[in-house]
């Protein structure tokens, strides 16, 4: 196995471990799955706090069906609503609700703390720094 392949596999494993920790912490502390949190975060940063479902799916790297089910869960929880596109009745928007905005603002602090914990626990900071150094050396 090449050095690059070995490093890539280690990085993928570390990322998966960090993601699993983040998922668990966000669920326990905020009642949100990681994809749900990220969807709320993306909506909060979007113009008008809304995005077409296809655009949200692209941001999250999820398929249309998964995003549709997730937005349905967010809607049941009062965190988002679905709205028809005024120009194209086939188009559907996911729109952040006021309650969703408050939720993501509260969860953001928890997410940042959980991310720091997970990166420290898995010593990803050193792995990421090593990878950055390798990339810098390769460019020169």
N, CA, C and O atoms as a DFTB+ gen file, in Angstrom:
560 C
 N C O
     1  1       0.855      -1.176       0.000
     2  2       0.000       0.000       0.000
     3  2       0.901       1.239       0.000
     4  3       1.884       1.303       0.738
     5  1       0.558       2.204      -0.825
     6  2       1.362       3.422      -0.904
     7  2       1.191       4.270       0.358
     8  3       0.244       4.094       1.124
     9  1       2.121       5.177       0.548
    10  2       2.054       6.088       1.687
    11  2       0.775       6.922       1.634
    12  3       0.132       7.147       2.660
    13  1       0.409       7.379       0.437
    14  2      -0.809       8.180       0.280
    15  2      -2.048       7.365       0.632
    16  3      -2.949       7.860       1.310
    17  1      -2.095       6.108       0.169
    18  2      -3.244       5.245       0.474
    19  2      -3.351       4.969       1.963
    20  3      -4.440       4.996       2.536
    21  1      -2.216       4.704       2.579
    22  2      -2.213       4.450       4.018
    23  2      -2.700       5.676       4.783
    24  3      -3.528       5.561       5.687
    25  1      -2.186       6.844       4.420
    26  2      -2.599       8.083       5.082
    27  2      -4.082       8.340       4.848
    28  3      -4.795       8.740       5.768
    29  1      -4.550       8.113       3.623
    30  2      -5.958       8.330       3.302
    31  2      -6.854       7.419       4.143
    32  3      -7.862       7.878       4.679
    33  1      -6.507       6.150       4.263
    34  2      -7.315       5.220       5.061
    35  2      -7.342       5.632       6.530
    36  3      -8.384       5.552       7.181
    37  1      -6.200       6.072       7.048
    38  2      -6.167       6.546       8.437
    39  2      -7.056       7.770       8.603
    40  3      -7.791       7.882       9.584
    41  1      -6.988       8.685       7.646
    42  2      -7.809       9.892       7.714
    43  2      -9.294       9.555       7.634
    44  3     -10.090      10.100       8.399
    45  1      -9.678       8.670       6.724
    46  2     -11.079       8.256       6.596
    47  2     -11.563       7.623       7.902
    48  3     -12.673       7.898       8.358
    49  1     -10.730       6.782       8.495
    50  2     -11.104       6.139       9.760
    51  2     -11.288       7.185      10.858
    52  3     -12.258       7.124      11.613
    53  1     -10.373       8.134      10.952
    54  2     -10.477       9.172      11.975
    55  2     -11.716      10.042      11.756
    56  3     -12.420      10.376      12.710
    57  1     -11.978      10.407      10.506
    58  2     -13.167      11.216      10.211
    59  2     -14.431      10.454      10.605
    60  3     -15.340      11.030      11.203
    61  1     -14.495       9.171      10.274
    62  2     -15.667       8.361      10.635
    63  2     -15.831       8.290      12.144
    64  3     -16.954       8.324      12.648
    65  1     -14.727       8.191      12.869
    66  2     -14.798       8.145      14.331
    67  2     -15.283       9.470      14.900
    68  3     -16.112       9.491      15.810
    69  1     -14.774      10.571      14.370
    70  2     -15.210      11.894      14.821
    71  2     -16.690      12.092      14.512
    72  3     -17.440      12.586      15.354
    73  1     -17.115      11.708      13.307
    74  2     -18.525      11.843      12.921
    75  2     -19.432      11.033      13.850
    76  3     -20.505      11.501      14.230
    77  1     -19.010       9.832      14.212
    78  2     -19.815       8.992      15.113
    79  2     -19.940       9.655      16.487
    80  3     -21.017       9.660      17.084
    81  1     -18.840      10.212      16.981
    82  2     -18.890      10.916      18.266
    83  2     -19.805      12.137      18.185
    84  3     -20.622      12.366      19.077
    85  1     -19.666      12.921      17.112
    86  2     -20.516      14.102      16.940
    87  2     -21.987      13.706      16.871
    88  3     -22.834      14.356      17.484
    89  1     -22.289      12.664      16.143
    90  2     -23.675      12.185      16.006
    91  2     -24.252      11.859      17.377
    92  3     -25.357      12.283      17.716
    93  1     -23.489      11.100      18.162
    94  2     -23.965      10.684      19.481
    95  2     -24.158      11.891      20.398
    96  3     -25.188      12.004      21.063
    97  1     -23.191      12.778      20.436
    98  2     -23.258      13.945      21.322
    99  2     -24.405      14.864      20.928
   100  3     -25.145      15.334      21.793
   101  1     -24.563      15.126      19.637
   102  2     -25.642      16.016      19.187
   103  2     -27.011      15.407      19.498
   104  3     -27.945      16.122      19.860
   105  1     -27.124      14.104      19.357
   106  2     -28.400      13.450      19.646
   107  2     -28.720      13.545      21.134
   108  3     -29.843      13.876      21.513
   109  1     -27.740      13.256      21.966
   110  2     -27.955      13.273      23.421
   111  2     -28.199      14.685      23.937
   112  3     -29.126      14.912      24.715
   113  1     -27.370      15.635      23.507
   114  2     -27.437      16.992      24.063
   115  2     -28.503      17.869      23.420
   116  3     -29.045      18.763      24.071
   117  1     -28.811      17.620      22.143
   118  2     -29.714      18.535      21.442
   119  2     -30.876      17.845      20.734
   120  3     -31.720      18.514      20.138
   121  1     -30.928      16.524      20.793
   122  2     -32.014      15.798      20.144
   123  2     -31.991      15.898      18.628
   124  3     -33.021      15.745      17.973
   125  1     -30.809      16.155      18.073
   126  2     -30.665      16.297      16.629
   127  2     -29.651      15.296      16.099
   128  3     -28.606      15.073      16.711
   129  1     -29.965      14.695      14.957
   130  2     -28.964      13.924      14.246
   131  2     -27.991      14.895      13.599
   132  3     -28.297      16.077      13.444
   133  1     -26.845      14.407      13.229
   134  2     -25.817      15.262      12.647
   135  2     -26.275      15.860      11.315
   136  3     -26.029      17.037      11.053
   137  1     -26.929      15.074      10.483
   138  2     -27.442      15.603       9.207
   139  2     -28.529      16.645       9.449
   140  3     -28.604      17.642       8.731
   141  1     -29.362      16.420      10.446
   142  2     -30.408      17.395      10.765
   143  2     -29.784      18.710      11.225
   144  3     -30.207      19.786      10.803
   145  1     -28.780      18.617      12.091
   146  2     -28.098      19.832      12.541
   147  2     -27.484      20.565      11.353
   148  3     -27.624      21.780      11.216
   149  1     -26.806      19.811      10.503
   150  2     -26.160      20.441       9.352
   151  2     -27.181      21.061       8.402
   152  3     -26.920      22.112       7.816
   153  1     -28.332      20.427       8.245
   154  2     -29.384      21.003       7.400
   155  2     -29.871      22.326       7.984
   156  3     -30.027      23.308       7.258
   157  1     -30.107      22.354       9.284
   158  2     -30.542      23.598       9.934
   159  2     -29.470      24.674       9.804
   160  3     -29.779      25.843       9.568
   161  1     -28.223      24.279       9.957
   162  2     -27.112      25.227       9.848
   163  2     -27.037      25.807       8.427
   164  3     -26.857      27.013       8.259
   165  1     -27.172      24.966       7.428
   166  2     -27.141      25.421       6.035
   167  2     -28.309      26.355       5.760
   168  3     -28.133      27.400       5.135
   169  1     -29.505      25.988       6.222
   170  2     -30.669      26.854       6.023
   171  2     -30.476      28.195       6.719
   172  3     -30.858      29.233       6.178
   173  1     -29.889      28.184       7.911
   174  2     -29.704      29.443       8.650
   175  2     -28.751      30.388       7.932
   176  3     -28.824      31.601       8.123
   177  1     -27.870      29.853       7.119
   178  2     -26.884      30.665       6.403
   179  2     -27.304      30.995       4.970
   180  3     -26.589      31.694       4.253
   181  1     -28.446      30.498       4.566
   182  2     -28.928      30.708       3.199
   183  2     -29.769      31.981       3.121
   184  3     -30.411      32.357       4.101
   185  1     -29.771      32.647       1.967
   186  2     -30.614      33.837       1.806
   187  2     -32.082      33.506       2.105
   188  3     -32.635      32.549       1.564
   189  1     -32.694      34.300       2.962
   190  2     -34.079      34.063       3.331
   191  2     -34.285      32.822       4.177
   192  3     -35.421      32.411       4.414
   193  1     -33.194      32.223       4.636
   194  2     -33.242      30.984       5.440
   195  2     -34.020      29.880       4.737
   196  3     -34.754      29.119       5.366
   197  1     -33.843      29.809       3.410
   198  2     -34.542      28.779       2.646
   199  2     -33.675      28.306       1.487
   200  3     -32.819      29.032       0.981
   201  1     -33.927      27.064       1.086
   202  2     -33.256      26.480      -0.070
   203  2     -34.203      25.501      -0.744
   204  3     -35.037      24.869      -0.097
   205  1     -34.055      25.391      -2.050
   206  2     -34.782      24.323      -2.737
   207  2     -34.267      23.000      -2.200
   208  3     -33.099      22.876      -1.828
   209  1     -35.141      22.026      -2.164
   210  2     -34.777      20.713      -1.620
   211  2     -33.567      20.126      -2.358
   212  3     -32.697      19.521      -1.731
   213  1     -33.507      20.298      -3.671
   214  2     -32.380      19.770      -4.446
   215  2     -31.071      20.428      -4.016
   216  3     -30.042      19.757      -3.927
   217  1     -31.100      21.715      -3.752
   218  2     -29.892      22.421      -3.319
   219  2     -29.465      21.959      -1.926
   220  3     -28.274      21.790      -1.662
   221  1     -30.432      21.757      -1.045
   222  2     -30.119      21.258       0.294
   223  2     -29.503      19.867       0.198
   224  3     -28.531      19.565       0.889
   225  1     -30.063      19.029      -0.651
   226  2     -29.520      17.682      -0.850
   227  2     -28.081      17.753      -1.347
   228  3     -27.229      16.987      -0.896
   229  1     -27.809      18.663      -2.267
   230  2     -26.449      18.810      -2.795
   231  2     -25.489      19.274      -1.704
   232  3     -24.370      18.771      -1.614
   233  1     -25.907      20.220      -0.882
   234  2     -25.057      20.698       0.211
   235  2     -24.730      19.579       1.191
   236  3     -23.604      19.480       1.680
   237  1     -25.704      18.750       1.469
   238  2     -25.535      17.687       2.466
   239  2     -24.934      16.415       1.887
   240  3     -24.581      15.498       2.629
   241  1     -24.818      16.357       0.570
   242  2     -24.336      15.156      -0.122
   243  2     -25.228      13.950       0.175
   244  3     -24.758      12.830       0.378
   245  1     -26.546      14.227       0.192
   246  2     -27.548      13.189       0.398
   247  2     -28.454      13.141      -0.822
   248  3     -28.526      14.098      -1.593
   249  1     -29.141      12.024      -0.992
   250  2     -30.075      11.954      -2.113
   251  2     -31.385      12.664      -1.761
   252  3     -31.672      12.950      -0.598
   253  1     -32.155      12.932      -2.793
   254  2     -33.407      13.690      -2.657
   255  2     -34.371      13.025      -1.669
   256  3     -35.012      13.708      -0.870
   257  1     -34.469      11.723      -1.722
   258  2     -35.392      11.001      -0.850
   259  2     -34.995      11.139       0.627
   260  3     -35.847      11.358       1.488
   261  1     -33.708      11.009       0.905
   262  2     -33.228      11.149       2.287
   263  2     -33.486      12.548       2.824
   264  3     -33.906      12.710       3.970
   265  1     -33.236      13.554       2.004
   266  2     -33.450      14.938       2.434
   267  2     -34.935      15.208       2.635
   268  3     -35.317      15.916       3.567
   269  1     -35.760      14.657       1.779
   270  2     -37.203      14.842       1.920
   271  2     -37.700      14.267       3.249
   272  3     -38.490      14.904       3.946
   273  1     -37.239      13.067       3.598
   274  2     -37.630      12.458       4.872
   275  2     -37.088      13.261       6.055
   276  3     -37.778      13.433       7.060
   277  1     -35.853      13.752       5.934
   278  2     -35.269      14.541       7.012
   279  2     -36.040      15.841       7.212
   280  3     -36.348      16.205       8.347
   281  1     -36.355      16.544       6.128
   282  2     -37.100      17.800       6.250
   283  2     -38.489      17.531       6.822
   284  3     -39.028      18.359       7.556
   285  1     -39.065      16.394       6.494
   286  2     -40.355      16.019       7.083
   287  2     -40.223      15.880       8.604
   288  3     -41.100      16.326       9.343
   289  1     -39.132      15.263       9.074
   290  2     -38.904      15.146      10.527
   291  2     -38.709      16.527      11.150
   292  3     -39.246      16.812      12.220
   293  1     -37.942      17.377      10.479
   294  2     -37.721      18.737      10.987
   295  2     -39.035      19.510      11.037
   296  3     -39.266      20.297      11.955
   297  1     -39.885      19.281      10.054
   298  2     -41.183      19.956      10.013
   299  2     -42.068      19.478      11.168
   300  3     -42.724      20.290      11.820
   301  1     -42.089      18.178      11.423
   302  2     -42.877      17.643      12.547
   303  2     -42.395      18.206      13.881
   304  3     -43.186      18.389      14.806
   305  1     -41.091      18.481      13.974
   306  2     -40.525      19.041      15.204
   307  2     -40.681      20.558      15.272
   308  3     -40.308      21.173      16.271
   309  1     -41.227      21.166      14.221
   310  2     -41.429      22.604      14.205
   311  2     -40.167      23.402      13.890
   312  3     -40.119      24.608      14.130
   313  1     -39.147      22.735      13.354
   314  2     -37.868      23.395      13.097
   315  2     -37.745      23.934      11.676
   316  3     -36.905      24.791      11.399
   317  1     -38.572      23.436      10.793
   318  2     -38.558      23.874       9.389
   319  2     -39.939      23.653       8.805
   320  3     -40.764      22.934       9.369
   321  1     -40.174      24.279       7.674
   322  2     -41.413      24.030       6.936
   323  2     -41.043      23.809       5.470
   324  3     -39.980      24.219       5.004
   325  1     -41.943      23.158       4.773
   326  2     -41.794      23.021       3.324
   327  2     -42.748      23.996       2.672
   328  3     -43.883      24.171       3.113
   329  1     -42.270      24.628       1.617
   330  2     -43.072      25.627       0.931
   331  2     -42.910      25.439      -0.570
   332  3     -41.829      25.098      -1.050
   333  1     -43.987      25.664      -1.303
   334  2     -43.915      25.553      -2.758
   335  2     -43.223      26.764      -3.352
   336  3     -43.374      27.888      -2.871
   337  1     -42.473      26.519      -4.389
   338  2     -41.808      27.593      -5.114
   339  2     -42.875      28.392      -5.856
   340  3     -43.671      27.806      -6.591
   341  1     -42.915      29.716      -5.685
   342  2     -43.954      30.516      -6.333
   343  2     -43.857      30.509      -7.862
   344  3     -44.866      30.663      -8.549
   345  1     -42.638      30.331      -8.395
   346  2     -42.440      30.349      -9.845
   347  2     -42.620      28.981     -10.499
   348  3     -42.915      28.886     -11.690
   349  1     -42.441      27.929      -9.713
   350  2     -42.488      26.569     -10.252
   351  2     -43.167      25.686      -9.209
   352  3     -42.536      25.280      -8.233
   353  1     -44.426      25.393      -9.408
   354  2     -45.209      24.653      -8.402
   355  2     -44.658      23.244      -8.144
   356  3     -45.042      22.594      -7.172
   357  1     -43.764      22.781      -9.012
   358  2     -43.146      21.473      -8.760
   359  2     -41.980      21.608      -7.777
   360  3     -41.582      20.631      -7.141
   361  1     -41.442      22.810      -7.657
   362  2     -40.299      23.041      -6.773
   363  2     -40.733      23.216      -5.336
   364  3     -41.735      23.873      -5.054
   365  1     -39.980      22.629      -4.434
   366  2     -40.287      22.705      -3.009
   367  2     -39.071      23.265      -2.286
   368  3     -37.936      22.863      -2.543
   369  1     -39.327      24.197      -1.383
   370  2     -38.291      24.796      -0.550
   371  2     -38.362      24.225       0.852
   372  3     -39.438      23.898       1.351
   373  1     -37.197      24.109       1.484
   374  2     -37.116      23.882       2.923
   375  2     -36.835      25.251       3.522
   376  3     -35.915      25.947       3.090
   377  1     -37.631      25.639       4.521
   378  2     -37.526      26.967       5.123
   379  2     -37.326      26.802       6.627
   380  3     -38.073      26.079       7.286
   381  1     -36.323      27.472       7.156
   382  2     -36.050      27.428       8.586
   383  2     -37.122      28.210       9.340
   384  3     -37.436      29.342       8.974
   385  1     -37.677      27.618      10.380
   386  2     -38.662      28.321      11.215
   387  2     -37.939      29.098      12.306
   388  3     -36.738      28.924      12.509
   389  1     -38.669      29.949      13.002
   390  2     -38.080      30.683      14.131
   391  2     -37.571      29.709      15.194
   392  3     -36.502      29.896      15.773
   393  1     -38.353      28.683      15.428
   394  2     -37.946      27.670      16.406
   395  2     -36.683      26.937      15.925
   396  3     -35.807      26.608      16.725
   397  1     -36.603      26.688      14.624
   398  2     -35.421      26.056      14.052
   399  2     -34.190      26.932      14.189
   400  3     -33.096      26.441      14.468
   401  1     -34.373      28.242      13.990
   402  2     -33.254      29.180      14.139
   403  2     -32.741      29.164      15.583
   404  3     -31.533      29.115      15.814
   405  1     -33.655      29.205      16.545
   406  2     -33.252      29.163      17.958
   407  2     -32.550      27.839      18.275
   408  3     -31.567      27.810      19.015
   409  1     -33.055      26.768      17.718
   410  2     -32.470      25.447      17.949
   411  2     -31.048      25.369      17.406
   412  3     -30.141      24.904      18.097
   413  1     -30.852      25.824      16.169
   414  2     -29.510      25.734      15.570
   415  2     -28.537      26.672      16.271
   416  3     -27.360      26.340      16.409
   417  1     -28.998      27.827      16.711
   418  2     -28.118      28.743      17.450
   419  2     -27.681      28.128      18.771
   420  3     -26.522      28.254      19.167
   421  1     -28.605      27.465      19.450
   422  2     -28.279      26.787      20.703
   423  2     -27.354      25.596      20.442
   424  3     -26.376      25.398      21.164
   425  1     -27.658      24.817      19.428
   426  2     -26.888      23.609      19.132
   427  2     -25.500      23.924      18.586
   428  3     -24.591      23.102      18.700
   429  1     -25.326      25.100      17.997
   430  2     -24.033      25.447      17.406
   431  2     -22.918      25.450      18.449
   432  3     -21.818      24.958      18.195
   433  1     -23.206      26.000      19.605
   434  2     -22.193      26.000      20.678
   435  2     -21.868      24.562      21.095
   436  3     -20.706      24.212      21.303
   437  1     -22.898      23.748      21.210
   438  2     -22.682      22.347      21.571
   439  2     -21.917      21.582      20.509
   440  3     -21.076      20.738      20.819
   441  1     -22.215      21.886      19.252
   442  2     -21.511      21.234      18.143
   443  2     -20.027      21.589      18.167
   444  3     -19.171      20.714      18.034
   445  1     -19.730      22.875      18.337
   446  2     -18.327      23.316      18.355
   447  2     -17.569      22.654      19.513
   448  3     -16.430      22.220      19.344
   449  1     -18.199      22.579      20.677
   450  2     -17.564      21.928      21.828
   451  2     -17.377      20.435      21.560
   452  3     -16.328      19.873      21.874
   453  1     -18.379      19.801      20.988
   454  2     -18.292      18.372      20.677
   455  2     -17.212      18.106      19.638
   456  3     -16.491      17.112      19.724
   457  1     -17.101      18.991      18.661
   458  2     -16.075      18.839      17.634
   459  2     -14.683      18.933      18.257
   460  3     -13.806      18.121      17.961
   461  1     -14.490      19.922      19.116
   462  2     -13.187      20.044      19.792
   463  2     -12.872      18.786      20.605
   464  3     -11.753      18.274      20.566
   465  1     -13.876      18.297      21.344
   466  2     -13.685      17.080      22.145
   467  2     -13.299      15.898      21.263
   468  3     -12.354      15.167      21.560
   469  1     -14.040      15.723      20.183
   470  2     -13.808      14.577      19.306
   471  2     -12.449      14.667      18.612
   472  3     -11.747      13.662      18.498
   473  1     -12.073      15.850      18.152
   474  2     -10.774      16.013      17.494
   475  2      -9.638      15.728      18.470
   476  3      -8.636      15.110      18.111
   477  1      -9.806      16.181      19.698
   478  2      -8.785      15.942      20.719
   479  2      -8.725      14.450      21.065
   480  3      -7.644      13.870      21.156
   481  1      -9.885      13.847      21.255
   482  2      -9.966      12.430      21.613
   483  2      -9.293      11.560      20.557
   484  3      -8.569      10.620      20.885
   485  1      -9.532      11.877      19.308
   486  2      -9.004      11.052      18.213
   487  2      -7.674      11.565      17.683
   488  3      -7.127      11.022      16.723
   489  1      -7.156      12.617      18.316
   490  2      -5.866      13.188      17.935
   491  2      -5.822      13.542      16.445
   492  3      -4.797      13.384      15.781
   493  1      -6.959      14.024      15.944
   494  2      -7.031      14.380      14.527
   495  2      -6.250      15.640      14.225
   496  3      -5.774      15.820      13.104
   497  1      -6.115      16.499      15.191
   498  2      -5.366      17.720      14.939
   499  2      -3.972      17.417      14.419
   500  3      -3.510      18.050      13.470
   501  1      -3.302      16.453      15.034
   502  2      -1.964      16.068      14.586
   503  2      -1.988      15.417      13.222
   504  3      -1.108      15.667      12.398
   505  1      -2.987      14.584      12.972
   506  2      -3.106      13.917      11.675
   507  2      -3.373      14.931      10.575
   508  3      -2.783      14.856       9.497
   509  1      -4.260      15.877      10.846
   510  2      -4.566      16.903       9.848
   511  2      -3.355      17.799       9.611
   512  3      -3.071      18.172       8.473
   513  1      -2.646      18.144      10.673
   514  2      -1.455      18.981      10.524
   515  2      -0.390      18.245       9.712
   516  3       0.280      18.850       8.875
   517  1      -0.231      16.952       9.955
   518  2       0.747      16.159       9.196
   519  2       0.376      16.129       7.720
   520  3       1.241      16.241       6.852
   521  1      -0.900      15.978       7.443
   522  2      -1.347      15.948       6.049
   523  2      -1.126      17.305       5.380
   524  3      -0.702      17.364       4.226
   525  1      -1.409      18.384       6.092
   526  2      -1.177      19.709       5.534
   527  2       0.308      19.918       5.242
   528  3       0.663      20.487       4.209
   529  1       1.166      19.465       6.136
   530  2       2.609      19.609       5.915
   531  2       3.044      18.820       4.690
   532  3       3.860      19.296       3.901
   533  1       2.500      17.608       4.527
   534  2       2.835      16.799       3.345
   535  2       2.391      17.485       2.074
   536  3       3.127      17.493       1.087
   537  1       1.206      18.059       2.078
   538  2       0.712      18.754       0.900
   539  2       1.565      19.984       0.583
   540  3       1.844      20.267      -0.582
   541  1       1.975      20.709       1.619
   542  2       2.817      21.885       1.415
   543  2       4.164      21.490       0.834
   544  3       4.682      22.159      -0.060
   545  1       4.726      20.408       1.338
   546  2       6.019      19.932       0.827
   547  2       5.901      19.448      -0.608
   548  3       6.829      19.629      -1.397
   549  1       4.788      18.840      -0.956
   550  2       4.592      18.328      -2.309
   551  2       4.452      19.460      -3.318
   552  3       4.810      19.296      -4.484
   553  1       3.937      20.606      -2.882
   554  2       3.735      21.757      -3.773
   555  2       5.031      22.496      -4.059
   556  3       5.134      23.198      -5.065
   557  1       6.026      22.346      -3.186
   558  2       7.268      23.098      -3.382
   559  2       8.285      22.344      -4.192
   560  3       9.379      22.853      -4.438
